Amino acid sequence: MTDFKIVSDCKLLNLPKIGDERGNLSIIEQLKQIPFEIKRVHWIYDVPGGLDRGGHAYKQTEEFIVALSGSFDVEIDDGTNKQVFLLNRSYYGLYVPNGMWRTMTNFSTNSLALVLSSTDYDEQDYVSDYEEYKLWRKDDTIIPTTYDAKTSIKVNAPSNVLVDSGGRSVFDCSLCELNKMHDKEGNLTYMYENVHVPFPINRVFYSYDIPGGEDRGAHAHKKCHQFLIAASGSFEVTLDDGTNKRTVLLNRPFWGLHVPPGIWASEQGFSSGSICLVLASEGYSEDDYIRTYDDYLNFIQNR
């Protein structure tokens, strides 16, 4: 028999909140802040007032849900008991184990929901009929047959993508248009590791509460690939390879910029209410950072 989780197994988990005069930053690293490996990431935005998202369960997938901006409720149901969790801060989120029926509701204006998932997409992992869900919870030999592909589109199976050692030029940085799923319940953009980004997603972090006009970043990485998204608002990314410079404007939640290691990058010109969402190939390591521009010039000359 399946060892089903119950409502009380859902947990609000605190996240690191690193703040200074440039705003705040929170980090979600797999198997550290959350108890699973990150396989998929999606974010939900432009949800009209009064409409719900979700209304399904997963047989295998675990999730972690964060309100990057605004607020919304997550209603959890294990077939017997129900509980409502309010998400309204960027520095904590809700862990939802597999087997839970969950619905996201009561979205405030300009809400932005970030969802991390533990599995590659599989249509048959969804249960989207509540009556079938209740029967399955009572007897796991009854296999639900109603699936829901609303939160993901099936793509080719992820392959083991080999990434090179890093960027040699600012022109190795790629601006990408991402998938945007639009329906009456709002918009959703999703990314899978080794499919939409050429690296495994080991860490997700985001900057928020950034004063208008402030700058962030101004460093390079030795090994870490990053993918930057303006999940809300807009900002510019200035790229520098020691010879050439390039500035890229990010101002849509369905556009992103891949910055390979070996490129000096800084973010500036943040509009009010901006959120910079970053997917990273490596866990945090201070040794991977190059913090001063002189050290960066020495690094690229000697690599």
Sine and cosine of phi, psi and omega as CSV:
sin_phi,cos_phi,sin_psi,cos_psi,sin_omega,cos_omega
0.00,0.00,0.52,-0.85,0.05,-1.00
-0.94,0.35,0.67,-0.74,0.06,-1.00
-1.00,0.05,0.99,0.12,-0.09,-1.00
-0.94,0.35,0.64,-0.77,0.15,-0.99
-0.98,0.19,0.26,-0.97,0.04,-1.00
-0.81,-0.58,0.14,-0.99,-0.09,-1.00
-0.79,0.62,-0.65,0.76,-0.07,-1.00
-0.93,0.37,-0.20,0.98,0.08,-1.00
-0.98,0.19,-0.21,0.98,0.10,-0.99
-0.97,0.22,0.72,-0.70,-0.12,-0.99
-0.73,-0.68,0.64,-0.77,0.23,-0.97
-0.99,0.12,0.84,-0.54,-0.06,-1.00
-0.90,-0.43,0.77,-0.64,0.04,-1.00
-0.97,0.24,0.54,-0.84,0.02,-1.00
-0.90,-0.44,0.41,-0.91,0.11,-0.99
-0.85,0.52,0.63,-0.78,0.07,-1.00
-0.77,-0.64,0.96,-0.29,-0.05,-1.00
-0.96,-0.29,0.90,-0.43,-0.11,-0.99
-0.82,-0.57,0.53,-0.84,0.17,-0.99
-0.45,-0.89,-0.23,-0.97,-0.08,-1.00
-0.92,0.40,-0.21,0.98,0.00,-1.00
-1.00,-0.04,0.02,1.00,-0.03,-1.00
0.89,-0.46,-0.25,-0.97,-0.07,-1.00
-0.90,-0.44,0.40,-0.92,0.04,-1.00
-0.65,-0.76,0.72,-0.70,0.09,-1.00
-0.82,-0.57,0.51,-0.86,-0.14,-0.99
-0.82,-0.57,0.65,-0.76,0.14,-0.99
-0.79,-0.61,0.96,-0.27,0.01,-1.00
-0.95,-0.32,0.73,-0.68,-0.06,-1.00
-0.87,0.50,0.62,-0.78,0.03,-1.00
0.91,0.42,0.17,0.98,0.12,-0.99
-0.87,-0.50,-0.95,0.30,0.06,-1.00
-0.97,0.24,-0.43,0.90,0.03,-1.00
-0.79,-0.61,0.45,-0.89,-0.15,-0.99
-1.00,-0.03,0.52,0.86,0.02,-1.00
-0.46,-0.89,0.24,-0.97,0.10,-1.00
-0.99,0.14,0.60,-0.80,-0.05,-1.00
-1.00,0.03,0.86,-0.52,0.05,-1.00
-0.93,-0.36,-0.55,0.83,-0.03,-1.00
-0.71,-0.71,0.50,-0.86,0.08,-1.00
-0.70,-0.71,0.73,-0.68,0.18,-0.98
-0.60,-0.80,0.36,-0.93,0.02,-1.00
-0.70,-0.71,0.58,-0.82,-0.12,-0.99
-0.89,-0.45,0.74,-0.68,-0.09,-1.00
-0.49,-0.87,0.21,-0.98,0.01,-1.00
0.85,0.52,0.62,0.78,0.03,-1.00
-0.99,0.15,0.86,-0.51,0.01,-1.00
-0.90,0.44,0.56,-0.83,0.02,-1.00
-0.83,0.55,0.68,-0.73,0.06,-1.00
1.00,0.01,-0.09,1.00,0.00,-1.00
-0.98,-0.21,0.45,-0.89,-0.03,-1.00
-0.95,-0.30,0.35,-0.94,0.13,-0.99
-0.82,-0.58,0.45,-0.89,0.05,-1.00
1.00,-0.06,-0.80,-0.60,-0.10,-1.00
0.96,0.27,0.77,0.63,0.05,-1.00
-0.34,-0.94,0.11,-0.99,0.08,-1.00
-0.76,-0.65,0.28,-0.96,0.11,-0.99
-0.89,-0.46,0.63,-0.78,0.07,-1.00
-0.97,0.24,-0.59,0.81,-0.09,-1.00
-0.85,-0.53,-0.50,0.87,-0.18,-0.98
-0.96,0.28,0.74,-0.67,0.19,-0.98
-0.99,-0.14,0.48,-0.88,-0.04,-1.00
-0.73,-0.69,0.39,-0.92,0.18,-0.98
-0.72,-0.69,0.82,-0.57,-0.16,-0.99
-0.87,-0.50,0.75,-0.66,-0.02,-1.00
-0.76,-0.65,0.64,-0.77,0.17,-0.99
-1.00,0.03,0.99,-0.15,0.02,-1.00
-0.93,0.38,-0.53,0.85,0.14,-0.99
-0.48,-0.87,0.34,-0.94,-0.03,-1.00
0.92,0.39,-0.43,-0.90,-0.02,-1.00
-0.48,-0.88,0.39,-0.92,0.11,-0.99
-0.29,-0.96,0.29,-0.96,0.06,-1.00
-0.98,-0.19,0.55,-0.83,0.18,-0.98
-0.90,-0.44,0.92,-0.40,0.02,-1.00
-1.00,-0.03,0.85,-0.53,-0.03,-1.00
-0.94,-0.35,0.69,-0.73,-0.07,-1.00
-0.64,-0.77,0.81,-0.59,0.03,-1.00
-0.97,-0.23,0.26,0.96,-0.02,-1.00
1.00,-0.06,-0.27,0.96,0.02,-1.00
-0.80,-0.60,-0.75,0.66,-0.03,-1.00
-0.88,-0.47,0.40,-0.92,0.01,-1.00
-0.78,-0.63,0.48,-0.88,0.09,-1.00
-0.50,-0.87,0.59,-0.81,0.00,-1.00
-0.93,-0.38,0.77,-0.63,0.04,-1.00
-0.92,-0.39,0.79,-0.61,0.09,-1.00
-1.00,0.01,0.81,-0.58,0.10,-1.00
-0.93,-0.38,0.87,-0.49,-0.05,-1.00
-0.51,-0.86,0.28,0.96,0.05,-1.00
-0.67,-0.74,0.50,-0.87,-0.05,-1.00
-0.99,0.13,-0.19,0.98,-0.12,-0.99
-0.97,-0.26,0.34,0.94,0.25,-0.97
-0.46,-0.89,0.29,-0.96,-0.01,-1.00
-0.48,-0.88,0.10,-0.99,-0.06,-1.00
-0.95,-0.31,0.85,-0.53,0.13,-0.99
-1.00,0.08,0.82,-0.58,0.00,-1.00
-0.87,-0.50,0.95,-0.32,0.02,-1.00
-0.94,0.34,0.22,-0.98,0.03,-1.00
-0.90,0.44,0.41,-0.91,0.05,-1.00
1.00,0.03,0.03,1.00,0.00,-1.00
-0.99,-0.12,0.70,-0.72,0.18,-0.98
-0.99,0.12,0.82,-0.57,-0.06,-1.00
-0.71,-0.70,0.61,-0.80,0.03,-1.00
-0.72,-0.69,0.70,-0.71,0.07,-1.00
-0.98,-0.21,0.80,-0.60,-0.16,-0.99
-0.57,-0.82,0.11,-0.99,0.04,-1.00
0.84,0.55,0.71,0.70,0.03,-1.00
-0.92,0.39,0.77,-0.64,0.12,-0.99
-0.98,0.17,0.21,-0.98,0.03,-1.00
-0.86,0.51,0.68,-0.73,0.05,-1.00
0.90,0.45,0.46,0.89,0.08,-1.00
-0.93,0.37,0.51,-0.86,0.04,-1.00
-0.66,-0.75,0.90,-0.44,-0.05,-1.00
-0.96,-0.29,0.78,-0.62,0.09,-1.00
-0.97,-0.26,0.75,-0.67,-0.01,-1.00
-0.78,-0.62,0.83,-0.56,0.10,-0.99
-0.96,-0.27,0.68,-0.73,-0.06,-1.00
-0.82,-0.57,0.47,-0.88,-0.14,-0.99
-1.00,-0.04,-0.13,0.99,-0.10,-0.99
-0.77,-0.64,0.35,-0.94,0.25,-0.97
-0.93,0.37,0.40,-0.91,-0.04,-1.00
-0.91,0.42,0.71,-0.70,0.10,-1.00
-0.56,-0.83,0.92,-0.40,-0.05,-1.00
-0.81,0.58,-0.59,0.81,-0.08,-1.00
-0.98,0.22,-0.05,1.00,0.10,-0.99
-0.99,0.17,-0.26,0.97,-0.02,-1.00
-0.99,0.11,0.58,-0.82,0.23,-0.97
-0.81,-0.58,0.91,-0.41,-0.11,-0.99
-0.90,-0.44,0.03,1.00,0.09,-1.00
-0.95,-0.31,0.86,-0.51,-0.12,-0.99
-0.91,0.41,-0.59,0.80,0.01,-1.00
-0.92,0.40,-0.63,0.78,0.09,-1.00
-0.91,0.42,-0.60,0.80,0.03,-1.00
-0.87,0.50,-0.74,0.68,-0.02,-1.00
-0.89,0.46,-0.63,0.78,0.04,-1.00
-0.90,0.43,-0.67,0.74,0.01,-1.00
-0.90,0.44,-0.64,0.77,0.02,-1.00
-0.90,0.43,-0.53,0.85,0.02,-1.00
-0.98,0.18,-0.53,0.85,-0.06,-1.00
-0.54,-0.84,0.97,-0.25,-0.11,-0.99
-0.96,0.28,-0.03,1.00,0.12,-0.99
-0.99,0.16,-0.22,0.98,0.08,-1.00
-1.00,0.05,0.95,-0.30,-0.09,-1.00
-1.00,0.02,0.89,-0.46,0.04,-1.00
-0.87,0.49,0.60,-0.80,-0.06,-1.00
-0.92,-0.40,-0.07,1.00,-0.02,-1.00
-0.99,-0.16,0.86,-0.50,-0.07,-1.00
-0.92,-0.39,0.26,-0.97,-0.04,-1.00
-0.65,-0.76,0.89,-0.46,0.00,-1.00
-0.98,-0.22,0.35,0.94,-0.15,-0.99
-0.94,0.34,-0.52,0.85,-0.07,-1.00
-1.00,-0.07,0.02,1.00,0.05,-1.00
-0.37,-0.93,0.42,-0.91,0.13,-0.99
-0.91,-0.40,0.69,-0.72,-0.04,-1.00
-0.91,0.41,0.71,-0.70,0.05,-1.00
-0.80,-0.59,0.15,-0.99,0.07,-1.00
-0.85,0.52,0.53,-0.85,-0.02,-1.00
-0.84,0.54,0.68,-0.73,0.01,-1.00
-0.85,0.53,0.64,-0.77,0.07,-1.00
-0.95,-0.30,0.26,-0.97,0.06,-1.00
-0.98,0.19,1.00,-0.04,-0.06,-1.00
-0.99,0.16,0.79,-0.62,0.04,-1.00
-1.00,-0.09,0.84,-0.54,0.03,-1.00
-0.98,-0.18,0.50,-0.87,-0.01,-1.00
-0.98,0.21,-0.05,-1.00,-0.12,-0.99
-0.96,0.27,-0.23,0.97,0.04,-1.00
0.49,-0.87,0.10,-0.99,-0.02,-1.00
-0.98,0.21,0.64,-0.77,0.10,-0.99
-0.98,-0.20,-0.34,0.94,-0.09,-1.00
-0.59,-0.80,0.44,-0.90,0.07,-1.00
-0.88,0.48,-0.34,0.94,-0.01,-1.00
-0.99,0.13,-0.03,1.00,0.19,-0.98
-0.99,0.15,-0.18,0.98,0.05,-1.00
-0.99,0.13,0.74,-0.67,-0.13,-0.99
-0.91,-0.42,0.77,-0.63,0.14,-0.99
-1.00,-0.03,0.84,-0.55,-0.14,-0.99
-0.85,-0.53,0.68,-0.74,0.18,-0.98
-1.00,0.06,0.79,-0.61,-0.09,-1.00
-0.99,-0.11,0.22,-0.98,0.06,-1.00
-0.91,0.40,0.68,-0.73,0.06,-1.00
-0.76,-0.65,0.94,-0.33,0.03,-1.00
-1.00,-0.10,0.88,-0.47,-0.06,-1.00
-0.91,-0.41,0.75,-0.66,0.19,-0.98
-0.51,-0.86,-0.06,-1.00,-0.09,-1.00
-0.91,0.42,-0.30,0.95,-0.01,-1.00
-1.00,-0.04,0.19,0.98,0.02,-1.00
0.93,-0.36,-0.13,-0.99,-0.07,-1.00
-0.94,-0.34,0.46,-0.89,0.00,-1.00
-0.62,-0.79,0.74,-0.67,0.10,-0.99
-0.85,-0.52,0.68,-0.73,-0.11,-0.99
-0.73,-0.69,0.39,-0.92,0.05,-1.00
-0.57,-0.82,0.65,-0.76,0.09,-1.00
-0.93,-0.37,0.61,-0.79,0.06,-1.00
-0.90,0.43,0.56,-0.83,0.03,-1.00
0.88,0.47,0.20,0.98,0.07,-1.00
-0.83,-0.56,-0.90,0.43,0.01,-1.00
-1.00,0.03,-0.33,0.94,0.17,-0.98
-0.81,-0.58,0.58,-0.81,-0.09,-1.00
-1.00,0.07,0.67,0.74,-0.01,-1.00
-0.32,-0.95,0.33,-0.94,0.12,-0.99
-0.95,0.30,0.59,-0.81,0.01,-1.00
-1.00,-0.07,0.99,-0.17,0.00,-1.00
-0.99,-0.12,-0.31,0.95,-0.08,-1.00
-0.49,-0.87,0.60,-0.80,0.10,-0.99
-0.80,-0.60,0.73,-0.68,0.11,-0.99
-0.59,-0.80,0.26,-0.96,-0.08,-1.00
-0.44,-0.90,0.59,-0.81,0.04,-1.00
-0.97,-0.24,0.65,-0.76,-0.07,-1.00
-0.47,-0.88,0.12,-0.99,-0.06,-1.00
0.82,0.58,0.62,0.79,-0.06,-1.00
-1.00,0.06,0.84,-0.55,0.05,-1.00
-0.86,0.51,0.63,-0.78,-0.01,-1.00
-0.82,0.57,0.73,-0.69,0.02,-1.00
1.00,0.08,-0.08,1.00,-0.03,-1.00
-0.96,0.29,0.32,-0.95,0.06,-1.00
-0.92,-0.39,0.47,-0.88,0.10,-1.00
-0.62,-0.79,0.11,-0.99,0.04,-1.00
0.99,0.11,-0.83,-0.56,-0.07,-1.00
0.89,0.45,0.89,0.45,0.11,-0.99
-0.29,-0.96,0.10,-1.00,0.08,-1.00
-0.75,-0.66,0.25,-0.97,0.05,-1.00
-0.87,-0.50,0.55,-0.84,0.04,-1.00
-0.99,0.14,-0.61,0.79,-0.09,-1.00
-0.81,-0.59,-0.42,0.91,-0.20,-0.98
-0.99,0.16,0.81,-0.58,0.21,-0.98
-1.00,0.08,0.58,-0.82,0.05,-1.00
-0.74,-0.67,0.47,-0.88,0.09,-1.00
-0.76,-0.65,0.89,-0.46,-0.13,-0.99
-0.96,-0.26,0.68,-0.73,0.02,-1.00
-0.74,-0.68,0.69,-0.73,0.19,-0.98
-1.00,0.09,1.00,0.06,-0.04,-1.00
-0.90,0.43,-0.45,0.89,0.08,-1.00
-0.52,-0.86,0.56,-0.83,0.04,-1.00
0.93,0.35,-0.49,-0.87,-0.05,-1.00
-0.47,-0.88,0.39,-0.92,0.11,-0.99
-0.28,-0.96,0.24,-0.97,0.05,-1.00
-0.95,-0.30,0.54,-0.84,0.11,-0.99
-0.90,-0.43,0.86,-0.50,0.08,-1.00
-0.99,-0.14,0.83,-0.56,-0.05,-1.00
-0.95,-0.33,0.61,-0.79,-0.10,-1.00
-0.56,-0.83,0.81,-0.59,0.03,-1.00
-0.95,-0.32,0.23,0.97,-0.03,-1.00
1.00,-0.06,-0.29,0.96,0.05,-1.00
-0.82,-0.57,-0.77,0.64,-0.03,-1.00
-0.94,-0.33,0.46,-0.89,0.12,-0.99
-0.82,-0.57,0.50,-0.87,-0.01,-1.00
-0.52,-0.85,0.68,-0.73,0.03,-1.00
-0.90,-0.45,0.76,-0.65,-0.03,-1.00
-0.87,-0.50,0.78,-0.63,0.07,-1.00
-1.00,0.00,0.80,-0.60,0.13,-0.99
-0.93,-0.38,0.86,-0.51,-0.07,-1.00
-0.53,-0.85,0.30,0.95,0.05,-1.00
-0.66,-0.75,0.63,-0.78,0.00,-1.00
-0.96,0.28,-0.03,1.00,0.04,-1.00
-0.91,-0.42,0.40,0.92,0.18,-0.98
-0.83,-0.56,0.56,-0.83,0.02,-1.00
-0.55,-0.84,0.35,-0.94,-0.05,-1.00
-0.84,-0.55,0.86,-0.52,0.07,-1.00
-1.00,0.05,0.85,-0.53,0.04,-1.00
-0.89,-0.45,0.96,-0.27,0.02,-1.00
-0.95,0.30,0.24,-0.97,0.07,-1.00
-0.89,0.46,0.39,-0.92,0.03,-1.00
1.00,0.00,0.10,0.99,0.03,-1.00
-0.90,-0.44,0.76,-0.65,0.09,-1.00
-0.98,0.20,0.81,-0.59,-0.07,-1.00
-0.71,-0.71,0.60,-0.80,0.10,-1.00
-0.61,-0.79,0.48,-0.88,0.01,-1.00
-0.90,-0.43,0.68,-0.73,-0.02,-1.00
-0.49,-0.87,0.13,-0.99,0.04,-1.00
0.92,0.40,0.61,0.79,0.00,-1.00
-0.91,0.41,0.76,-0.65,0.14,-0.99
-0.98,0.22,0.29,-0.96,0.00,-1.00
-0.87,0.49,0.72,-0.69,0.02,-1.00
0.98,0.18,0.23,0.97,-0.02,-1.00
-0.94,0.34,0.53,-0.85,0.14,-0.99
-0.76,-0.65,0.85,-0.53,0.07,-1.00
-0.99,-0.16,0.94,-0.35,0.00,-1.00
-0.99,-0.17,0.74,-0.67,-0.07,-1.00
-0.77,-0.64,0.77,-0.64,0.17,-0.99
-0.98,-0.22,0.74,-0.67,-0.12,-0.99
-0.80,-0.60,0.54,-0.84,-0.06,-1.00
-0.99,0.12,-0.27,0.96,-0.09,-1.00
-0.80,-0.60,0.45,-0.89,0.21,-0.98
-0.93,0.38,0.22,-0.98,-0.05,-1.00
-0.92,0.38,0.74,-0.67,0.12,-0.99
-0.52,-0.86,0.88,-0.48,0.00,-1.00
-0.88,0.47,-0.49,0.87,0.00,-1.00
-0.90,0.43,-0.35,0.94,-0.02,-1.00
-0.99,0.14,-0.24,0.97,-0.06,-1.00
-1.00,0.04,0.61,-0.79,0.22,-0.98
-0.92,-0.39,0.93,-0.36,-0.23,-0.97
-1.00,-0.07,-0.41,0.91,-0.02,-1.00
-0.89,-0.45,0.50,-0.87,-0.08,-1.00
-0.93,0.36,-0.56,0.83,0.05,-1.00
-0.89,0.45,-0.67,0.74,0.06,-1.00
-0.89,0.45,-0.59,0.81,0.02,-1.00
-0.90,0.43,-0.71,0.70,0.02,-1.00
-0.87,0.49,-0.62,0.78,0.07,-1.00
-0.91,0.42,-0.64,0.77,-0.01,-1.00
-0.89,0.46,-0.74,0.67,-0.08,-1.00
-0.95,0.30,-0.44,0.90,0.05,-1.00
-0.96,0.29,-0.46,0.89,-0.11,-0.99
-0.97,-0.24,-0.08,1.00,-0.05,-1.00
-0.98,0.19,0.00,0.00,0.00,0.00
